[in-house]
Amino acid sequence: MQSDLFQLEKEIAWEDLGNGIKRQVYGYNDSIMLVKAQFEKGAVGELHQHPHTQVTYVASGLFEMTIGDTVQVIAAGDGYYVPPNSIHGCVCLEPGVLIDSFTPHREDFL
């Protein structure tokens, strides 16, 4: 399973996740996936965990990010790493966009 070779933003449908969060799924194969998530101010990415390794880049906005017992305010240009099965979530303090990469890919996103 894999995505098309090119993903054009204007052609990727937004999936509305509710509560001020939506996402676009970009390139992927069985071992990796890139996802863009857009947050409105006050939107909450509920605490959750998954077996995937996650690395995220903050493209814009301001977020209060929790990973395990650590809480950090992060802004555009920052990033974070989530080890597999770690509890994590965020609160959007200023509207923003996160660019997530997962390995392996998130089957639940397809």
Disulfide bonds with the S-S distance in Angstrom:
none
